[in-house]
Amino acid sequence: MKDDASVRDFRAETRAWLEQNCPPEMRLPIVEEERCWGGRKWTFHSDAQRLWLERMADRGWTAPTWPREYGGGGLSHAEAKILREEMDALNCRPPLERVSQALGLLGPTILAIGTDAQKARFLPPIARGETRWCQGYSEPNAGSDLASVRTRARDEGDHFVINGQKIWTSHAHLSDWMFALVRTGPDTPKHAGITFVLLDMDSPGVDVRPIELISGKSAFCETFLTDVKVPKENVLGEVNDGWNVSKILLSNERNSISTARNFMAERSIGLTALDRQREGPGHESDASLLDTSLRERIAAYEASAWAFSALSERAGDLAAAGESTAAHASVLKIHYARLNQLRTSLMLEIGGSDYFEWDAPVSDAARLWLRAKANSIEGGSTEIQLNILSKRVLGLPNL
């Protein structure tokens, strides 16, 4: 933005619009089950949630920096930052999850390398929350080593016929589309024979089976593909160049995982602990908060959360200036995983045995603690991120 006056004007206009258009229900603390993911199979939890998404999508503020012709708001990075700050100040919930496969991962990748036809076809429905996407990368024998994918795509002229299996496909049973890595060059070096395709989950031959997790829920799925037809206009990038496309998307994924959640925009766990204490005698948290060590760790966590928020903002500024690198995304991803795992552990300590109940009426802290274990695996494991930093930043040799 050009000058202080324009910044002040945009901030004031944004605040006024949010105050007028964000329903009161959408300013309450959010619970995990009420996060809005969108898509044809999505069921809104309330009329207020539906209205909030519609209003923000109409303004383009679900994807504020995307071009207006593709459903975005056309905002600069500075304007989008002001929008986030004003939403945080009013406790506005995100109208659509920014960490979603569509909004946080695929959308920016299509913007970067997609054809004009692909941008016009796929981006507006993503911005409006009308389609939900899942990621078809991992296979039973291709996890961290994605270049080992075996799902085959046979060239049939104007389309591919795909056969294979994907695993750990997050929310595949709730998704409308999948972006996937498939092997189109079986006789080429493994990195060179991969293609990135966009696949309609309603296509004949797609079979999705949820995998029950230790937390008792089924966010992950197995996806079996049997003679699934994908037209060639659904190839993102070039045929046999999917590996390079996947690297762009993985960088978006790490940025999305690490920066979409503003820890300090969520309620302070220290304040949550004090509220538990004020509920009256008899709660185990009364005793836990007398523990000097626990109080010190809560304070240290909240200081780290503030630092992480500042680091995320700086990473966003660097990305907007074209100065970001894969190493930045790796640093954020590592710290996000550790910070969220620490947060969920502290919540269990604060709540005591009440929070350890599997279906505790006061909190889903136990489920969140188990779910957080995946943070150091998904989007590239912590070990892989440390290897990236050791090579690209420290210049250490392979062992």
SULDA-V268110 format. One record per backbone hydrogen bond with DSSP energy under -1.0 kcal/mol. CO is the residue of the C=O (numbers start at 1). NH is the residue of the N-H. If there is no record, write none. Layout:
# SULDA-V268110
co=CO nh=NH
co=CO nh=NH
This chain:
# SULDA-V268110
co=3 nh=7
co=4 nh=8
co=5 nh=9
co=6 nh=10
co=7 nh=11
co=8 nh=12
co=9 nh=13
co=10 nh=14
co=11 nh=15
co=12 nh=16
co=13 nh=17
co=14 nh=18
co=15 nh=19
co=16 nh=20
co=17 nh=21
co=18 nh=22
co=23 nh=26
co=24 nh=27
co=26 nh=93
co=31 nh=34
co=32 nh=35
co=36 nh=97
co=39 nh=42
co=46 nh=50
co=47 nh=51
co=48 nh=52
co=49 nh=53
co=50 nh=54
co=51 nh=55
co=52 nh=56
co=53 nh=57
co=54 nh=58
co=55 nh=59
co=56 nh=61
co=63 nh=66
co=63 nh=73
co=64 nh=75
co=66 nh=74
co=67 nh=70
co=67 nh=72
co=68 nh=71
co=76 nh=80
co=77 nh=81
co=78 nh=82
co=79 nh=83
co=80 nh=84
co=81 nh=85
co=82 nh=86
co=83 nh=87
co=84 nh=88
co=85 nh=89
co=86 nh=90
co=87 nh=92
co=88 nh=91
co=97 nh=100
co=100 nh=104
co=101 nh=106
co=102 nh=107
co=105 nh=109
co=106 nh=110
co=107 nh=111
co=108 nh=112
co=109 nh=113
co=110 nh=114
co=115 nh=119
co=116 nh=120
co=117 nh=121
co=118 nh=122
co=119 nh=123
co=122 nh=126
co=123 nh=127
co=124 nh=128
co=125 nh=130
co=126 nh=129
co=129 nh=39
co=132 nh=176
co=132 nh=177
co=134 nh=179
co=136 nh=181
co=138 nh=167
co=139 nh=142
co=142 nh=139
co=144 nh=146
co=145 nh=148
co=146 nh=149
co=151 nh=183
co=152 nh=163
co=154 nh=161
co=156 nh=158
co=158 nh=232
co=159 nh=156
co=160 nh=230
co=161 nh=154
co=162 nh=228
co=163 nh=152
co=164 nh=225
co=166 nh=223
co=168 nh=170
co=169 nh=172
co=171 nh=174
co=172 nh=175
co=176 nh=201
co=177 nh=134
co=178 nh=199
co=179 nh=136
co=180 nh=197
co=182 nh=195
co=183 nh=153
co=185 nh=188
co=189 nh=192
co=193 nh=184
co=193 nh=185
co=194 nh=242
co=195 nh=182
co=196 nh=236
co=197 nh=180
co=199 nh=178
co=200 nh=203
co=203 nh=206
co=205 nh=226
co=207 nh=224
co=209 nh=222
co=213 nh=216
co=217 nh=213
co=219 nh=171
co=220 nh=211
co=221 nh=169
co=222 nh=209
co=223 nh=166
co=224 nh=207
co=225 nh=164
co=228 nh=162
co=230 nh=160
co=231 nh=234
co=232 nh=235
co=234 nh=198
co=238 nh=241
co=241 nh=245
co=242 nh=246
co=243 nh=247
co=244 nh=248
co=245 nh=249
co=246 nh=250
co=247 nh=251
co=248 nh=252
co=249 nh=253
co=250 nh=254
co=251 nh=255
co=252 nh=256
co=253 nh=257
co=254 nh=258
co=255 nh=259
co=256 nh=260
co=262 nh=265
co=268 nh=272
co=269 nh=273
co=270 nh=274
co=271 nh=275
co=272 nh=276
co=273 nh=277
co=274 nh=278
co=277 nh=280
co=283 nh=286
co=284 nh=288
co=285 nh=289
co=287 nh=290
co=288 nh=291
co=291 nh=295
co=292 nh=296
co=293 nh=297
co=294 nh=298
co=295 nh=299
co=296 nh=300
co=297 nh=301
co=298 nh=302
co=299 nh=303
co=300 nh=304
co=301 nh=305
co=302 nh=306
co=303 nh=307
co=304 nh=308
co=305 nh=309
co=306 nh=310
co=307 nh=311
co=308 nh=312
co=309 nh=313
co=310 nh=314
co=311 nh=315
co=312 nh=316
co=313 nh=317
co=314 nh=318
co=315 nh=319
co=316 nh=320
co=317 nh=321
co=318 nh=323
co=319 nh=322
co=325 nh=329
co=326 nh=330
co=327 nh=331
co=328 nh=332
co=329 nh=333
co=330 nh=334
co=331 nh=335
co=332 nh=336
co=333 nh=337
co=334 nh=338
co=335 nh=339
co=336 nh=340
co=337 nh=341
co=338 nh=342
co=339 nh=343
co=340 nh=344
co=341 nh=345
co=342 nh=346
co=343 nh=347
co=344 nh=348
co=345 nh=349
co=346 nh=350
co=347 nh=351
co=348 nh=352
co=352 nh=355
co=357 nh=360
co=364 nh=368
co=365 nh=369
co=366 nh=370
co=367 nh=371
co=368 nh=372
co=370 nh=373
co=371 nh=374
co=372 nh=375
co=374 nh=377
co=374 nh=378
co=376 nh=382
co=377 nh=380
co=381 nh=385
co=382 nh=386
co=383 nh=387
co=384 nh=388
co=385 nh=389
co=386 nh=390
co=387 nh=391
co=388 nh=392
co=389 nh=393
co=389 nh=394
co=390 nh=396
